[in-house]
């Protein structure tokens, strides 16, 4: 199983963090007991710029979940197409030669799912196997990559694509003053990514997927997810997330690598989801990583915010384009998300 290409796509509406903070302060300021609290939260999330699905001034007019989800369908289709076309072009694969398409998102819903719209727009094969995945959140980019690897293991003469689109701004609850919602208003951004995984018989070039592992942590459903109501998606974001990372991740990684005859010392590069400063710090501490090991993830967080499922694929693209590891070296790609769970993917360049 080979990762033959990866590509991202972002909405045209890009804003510096202080501009978005000013707008949110005007909206919520009079309702907050301490208006400076919002400033402190946004300063701590480590984000400098973000992309939004809509121009900033249009969000005030979104009064219903249906309105927001209608924009999600339109923009998810547009961005999904852009990311997938770029990934196909970089791999030199005609659209109609794609064997399977995994579409992942947690910020909107559609039936038929967005992958059906991409078939019609892009001239994908009518025999394409469609696998839409909803509910995995931040872990879904890594999970989709692992499931695509499973697919091409069974069909080694085919290629599968993972398209992750997250429009987090369209889920913002304008009347919710919870700490979780205030944090998410500063942390999450909008964007998409696509990755192409090719089977062993396709003669493709790129890093090999050597192994994958899914780990579920029982009785942790309350840690992260959505409360869904007539108002849409209300974020659930527990303070326990860094604790879960600290308690589980190191042992999971050690066991996974040991089963492959490796240790953390054998890993040249770490391709980790940009969950936020507390998550990246907890990850570095739990894995005893050297200074600078997560610089690529930190850089993506600053430039785009947390893109949920698309984040880890955007980090992967940065390694592909600008920080390609030496041939023969190992990388570990990892993400965590609702469940609570983790997904690990071992790569060799």
C-alpha positions as CSV (number, residue, x, y, z in Angstrom):
1,X,0.0,0.0,0.0
2,X,1.5,3.3,-1.2
3,X,0.5,6.9,-0.5
4,X,1.0,8.3,-4.0
5,X,-0.2,11.9,-3.4
6,X,-1.9,14.2,-1.0
7,X,-3.4,17.7,-1.6
8,X,-5.3,20.3,0.3
9,X,-7.9,23.0,-0.6
10,X,-9.1,26.0,1.4
11,X,-11.9,28.6,1.1
12,X,-10.9,31.9,-0.3
13,X,-12.0,33.8,2.9
14,X,-8.9,34.0,5.0
15,X,-8.6,36.1,8.2
16,X,-6.0,36.8,10.8
17,X,-7.0,35.7,14.2
18,X,-7.2,39.2,15.7
19,X,-9.9,40.1,13.1
20,X,-12.0,37.1,14.0
21,X,-11.5,37.8,17.7
22,X,-12.7,41.4,17.2
23,X,-15.9,40.2,15.5
24,X,-16.6,37.6,18.2
25,X,-15.9,40.1,20.9
26,X,-18.5,42.5,19.4
27,X,-21.0,39.6,19.2
28,X,-20.5,38.1,22.7
29,X,-18.8,40.9,24.7
30,X,-21.9,42.3,26.5
31,X,-23.0,38.8,27.4
32,X,-19.7,37.7,29.0
33,X,-19.1,38.3,32.7
34,X,-15.4,38.8,31.8
35,X,-14.9,40.0,28.2
36,X,-11.1,39.5,28.6
37,X,-11.7,35.8,29.0
38,X,-12.4,35.4,25.3
39,X,-9.1,37.2,24.5
40,X,-7.1,34.9,26.7
41,X,-8.7,31.8,25.2
42,X,-8.0,32.9,21.6
43,X,-4.4,33.9,22.5
44,X,-3.7,30.4,23.9
45,X,-4.9,28.3,21.0
46,X,-1.8,29.0,18.9
47,X,-3.7,30.0,15.8
48,X,-2.6,33.0,13.6
49,X,-4.8,32.7,10.5
50,X,-7.9,30.7,9.5
51,X,-10.1,30.2,6.5
52,X,-13.8,30.4,6.6
53,X,-16.4,28.8,4.3
54,X,-18.3,32.2,4.1
55,X,-17.3,35.8,4.3
56,X,-17.2,36.7,8.0
57,X,-20.1,39.1,7.8
58,X,-22.5,36.5,6.5
59,X,-22.5,34.3,9.6
60,X,-24.7,36.6,11.5
61,X,-27.5,35.8,9.0
62,X,-27.3,32.0,9.7
63,X,-30.3,31.4,11.9
64,X,-31.1,27.7,11.4
65,X,-29.2,24.5,11.1
66,X,-30.7,24.0,7.7
67,X,-29.2,27.2,6.4
68,X,-25.7,26.3,7.7
69,X,-26.0,22.8,6.4
70,X,-27.0,24.0,2.9
71,X,-23.8,26.1,2.8
72,X,-21.9,23.0,4.0
73,X,-23.2,20.9,1.1
74,X,-22.2,23.5,-1.5
75,X,-18.8,24.3,0.0
76,X,-17.9,20.7,0.9
77,X,-18.6,19.7,-2.7
78,X,-16.4,22.6,-4.1
79,X,-13.5,22.0,-1.7
80,X,-13.7,18.3,-2.0
81,X,-13.5,18.5,-5.7
82,X,-10.5,20.9,-5.6
83,X,-8.6,18.7,-3.2
84,X,-9.3,15.5,-5.0
85,X,-8.4,16.9,-8.5
86,X,-5.1,18.1,-7.1
87,X,-4.3,14.7,-5.6
88,X,-5.2,12.9,-8.8
89,X,-3.1,15.3,-10.9
90,X,-0.1,14.9,-8.6
91,X,-0.4,11.2,-8.9
92,X,-1.0,11.2,-12.6
93,X,-4.2,9.2,-12.2
94,X,-7.2,9.8,-14.5
95,X,-10.4,10.4,-12.4
96,X,-12.2,7.4,-13.9
97,X,-9.5,5.0,-12.8
98,X,-10.2,5.5,-9.1
99,X,-11.5,2.3,-7.5
100,X,-12.9,3.6,-4.1
101,X,-13.7,6.9,-2.4
102,X,-13.8,7.4,1.4
103,X,-15.5,10.7,2.2
104,X,-15.1,11.8,5.8
105,X,-16.6,14.8,7.7
106,X,-18.2,15.7,10.9
107,X,-19.4,19.2,10.3
108,X,-22.4,18.6,8.0
109,X,-24.6,15.9,6.5
110,X,-26.0,15.1,3.0
111,X,-27.9,12.3,1.4
112,X,-26.8,11.4,-1.2
113,X,-23.4,12.0,0.4
114,X,-20.8,14.4,-1.1
115,X,-19.0,11.5,-2.8
116,X,-22.0,11.1,-5.1
117,X,-21.8,14.7,-6.1
118,X,-18.1,14.3,-6.9
119,X,-18.8,11.4,-9.2
120,X,-21.1,13.6,-11.3
121,X,-18.8,16.6,-11.2
122,X,-15.5,14.9,-11.9
123,X,-16.3,12.0,-14.2
124,X,-15.4,9.4,-11.7
125,X,-16.2,5.8,-12.5
126,X,-19.9,4.8,-12.1
127,X,-18.6,1.6,-10.5
128,X,-16.7,3.5,-7.9
129,X,-17.1,2.1,-4.4
130,X,-18.4,4.9,-2.1
131,X,-17.7,4.8,1.6
132,X,-19.0,7.9,3.4
133,X,-17.9,8.1,7.1
134,X,-19.5,10.4,9.6
135,X,-18.8,10.8,13.4
136,X,-15.1,10.1,13.8
137,X,-14.2,13.8,13.9
138,X,-10.5,14.6,14.4
139,X,-9.4,11.0,14.0
140,X,-11.2,10.5,10.7
141,X,-8.4,11.6,8.4
142,X,-6.0,8.9,9.8
143,X,-8.8,6.4,10.0
144,X,-9.8,7.0,6.4
145,X,-6.2,6.5,5.4
146,X,-6.0,3.2,7.2
147,X,-9.3,2.0,5.7
148,X,-8.1,3.0,2.2
149,X,-5.0,0.9,2.9
150,X,-7.2,-2.0,3.9
151,X,-9.1,-1.6,0.6
152,X,-6.0,-1.7,-1.7
153,X,-4.6,-4.6,0.2
154,X,-7.6,-6.5,-1.0
155,X,-7.5,-4.9,-4.5
156,X,-3.8,-4.4,-5.1
157,X,-4.3,-3.2,-8.7
158,X,-6.5,-0.3,-7.7
159,X,-6.2,3.1,-6.0
160,X,-8.5,4.5,-3.3
161,X,-9.0,8.1,-2.3
162,X,-9.7,9.7,1.0
163,X,-11.4,13.1,0.9
164,X,-11.8,15.0,4.2
165,X,-13.8,18.2,4.3
166,X,-14.4,20.1,7.5
167,X,-16.3,23.5,7.6
168,X,-16.1,24.0,11.4
169,X,-17.2,27.6,11.2
170,X,-20.7,26.5,10.1
171,X,-21.2,24.6,13.3
172,X,-20.5,27.6,15.6
173,X,-23.3,28.1,18.1
174,X,-23.8,31.9,18.2
175,X,-25.8,31.8,21.6
176,X,-23.6,29.3,23.4
177,X,-21.3,30.9,26.0
178,X,-19.9,27.6,27.2
179,X,-16.1,27.4,27.5
180,X,-16.0,24.6,24.9
181,X,-17.8,26.7,22.4
182,X,-15.7,29.8,23.1
183,X,-12.5,27.7,22.7
184,X,-13.7,26.2,19.4
185,X,-14.6,29.6,18.1
186,X,-10.8,30.4,18.2
187,X,-9.3,27.0,17.5
188,X,-11.1,25.4,14.5
189,X,-10.8,26.4,10.9
190,X,-12.2,25.3,7.5
191,X,-10.5,23.3,4.8
192,X,-10.2,20.0,2.9
193,X,-7.6,17.4,2.0
194,X,-7.4,14.4,-0.2
195,X,-5.0,11.5,-0.2
196,X,-4.5,8.8,-2.8
197,X,-3.6,5.3,-1.7
198,X,-2.4,2.9,-4.4
199,X,-2.1,-0.9,-4.3
200,X,1.1,-2.8,-4.6
201,X,0.4,-3.8,-8.3
202,X,0.0,-0.2,-9.5
203,X,3.7,0.7,-9.7
204,X,3.1,3.9,-7.8
205,X,5.8,5.9,-6.0
206,X,5.5,7.2,-2.5
207,X,5.8,6.2,1.2
208,X,4.6,2.7,2.0
209,X,1.9,2.0,4.6
210,X,3.5,-0.8,6.6
211,X,0.8,-1.2,9.3
212,X,-2.2,0.5,10.9
213,X,-3.8,0.2,14.3
214,X,-7.1,1.4,15.7
215,X,-7.5,1.7,19.5
216,X,-10.8,2.4,21.3
217,X,-10.8,3.6,24.9
218,X,-13.9,2.2,26.7
219,X,-16.3,4.4,28.6
220,X,-14.8,7.6,27.2
221,X,-17.8,8.8,25.0
222,X,-18.2,11.9,27.1
223,X,-14.7,13.3,26.2
224,X,-15.4,14.7,22.8
225,X,-18.2,14.9,20.2
226,X,-21.4,16.7,19.4
227,X,-24.7,17.3,21.3
228,X,-27.1,17.5,18.3
229,X,-30.4,19.4,18.5
230,X,-32.6,21.5,16.4
231,X,-29.8,24.2,16.6
232,X,-27.3,21.9,15.0
233,X,-23.9,20.7,16.3
234,X,-23.0,21.8,19.9
235,X,-19.4,20.9,20.7
236,X,-18.5,18.6,23.5
237,X,-14.9,19.2,24.5
238,X,-13.8,17.9,27.9
239,X,-10.8,19.0,29.8
240,X,-9.9,15.3,30.1
241,X,-8.6,15.1,26.5
242,X,-4.9,15.8,27.4
243,X,-5.3,13.3,30.3
244,X,-6.5,10.6,27.9
245,X,-3.5,11.3,25.7
246,X,-1.1,11.1,28.7
247,X,-2.7,7.9,30.0
248,X,-2.9,5.9,26.8
249,X,-0.9,7.2,23.8
250,X,2.6,6.2,24.8
251,X,1.7,2.6,25.6
252,X,-0.4,2.3,22.4
253,X,2.5,3.6,20.3
254,X,5.1,1.4,22.0
255,X,2.9,-1.7,21.6
256,X,2.2,-0.9,17.9
257,X,5.9,-0.3,17.1
258,X,7.0,-3.3,19.0
259,X,4.7,-5.5,17.0
260,X,6.5,-4.2,13.9
261,X,10.0,-4.7,15.4
262,X,10.6,-1.0,16.1
263,X,10.8,1.5,18.9
264,X,10.2,5.2,19.0
265,X,13.9,5.8,18.4
266,X,13.4,4.3,14.9
267,X,10.8,7.0,14.0
268,X,12.4,9.8,12.0
269,X,9.3,12.0,11.7
270,X,6.0,12.4,13.5
271,X,2.9,13.3,11.5
272,X,0.4,14.3,14.1
273,X,-3.1,15.9,14.1
274,X,-3.1,19.6,15.1
275,X,-5.5,19.2,18.0
276,X,-4.4,22.4,19.7
277,X,-1.5,23.5,22.0
278,X,-2.6,21.3,25.0
279,X,-2.9,18.2,22.8
280,X,0.4,18.7,21.0
281,X,2.2,19.4,24.3
282,X,0.6,16.4,26.0
283,X,1.6,14.2,23.0
284,X,5.2,15.4,23.0
285,X,5.4,14.8,26.7
286,X,3.7,11.4,26.6
287,X,6.0,10.2,23.8
288,X,9.1,11.9,25.2
289,X,9.7,13.5,21.8
290,X,12.8,15.7,21.3
291,X,12.5,19.5,20.8
292,X,11.1,20.4,17.4
293,X,9.7,16.9,16.6
294,X,6.2,18.4,16.2
295,X,7.2,21.6,14.5
296,X,5.3,20.7,11.3
297,X,2.1,20.2,13.2
298,X,2.6,23.4,15.2
299,X,3.2,25.3,11.9
300,X,0.0,23.9,10.3
301,X,-2.0,24.8,13.5
302,X,-0.7,28.4,13.3
303,X,-1.6,28.8,9.6
304,X,-5.0,27.0,9.4
305,X,-6.2,26.2,12.9
306,X,-7.5,22.7,13.8
307,X,-9.2,21.3,10.7
308,X,-10.6,18.3,12.5
309,X,-10.4,15.2,10.2
310,X,-8.4,17.1,7.5
311,X,-5.7,18.3,9.9
312,X,-3.4,15.3,9.9
313,X,-3.7,15.1,6.1
314,X,-2.6,18.7,5.7
315,X,0.4,17.9,8.0
316,X,1.1,14.9,5.7
317,X,1.0,17.2,2.7
318,X,3.6,19.5,4.3
319,X,6.0,16.5,4.6
320,X,5.3,15.5,1.0
321,X,6.0,18.9,-0.4
322,X,8.4,20.7,1.8
323,X,9.9,18.4,4.5
324,X,10.2,15.0,2.7
325,X,12.0,12.5,5.0
326,X,15.0,10.6,3.8
327,X,14.4,7.4,1.8
328,X,14.1,4.4,4.0
329,X,13.1,6.3,7.1
330,X,10.0,5.6,9.2
331,X,7.2,8.0,10.1
332,X,4.3,7.6,12.4
333,X,1.0,9.3,11.4
334,X,-1.5,9.6,14.3
335,X,-4.7,11.2,15.3
336,X,-7.2,10.9,18.2
337,X,-10.9,11.7,18.2
338,X,-14.5,11.0,19.4
339,X,-15.0,7.6,20.9
340,X,-12.5,8.3,22.4
341,X,-10.0,6.6,20.2
342,X,-6.7,6.8,18.3
343,X,-5.6,5.7,14.9
344,X,-1.9,4.9,14.1
345,X,-0.3,4.5,10.7
346,X,3.3,3.4,10.2
347,X,4.9,4.7,7.0
348,X,8.3,4.0,5.3
349,X,9.6,6.5,2.8
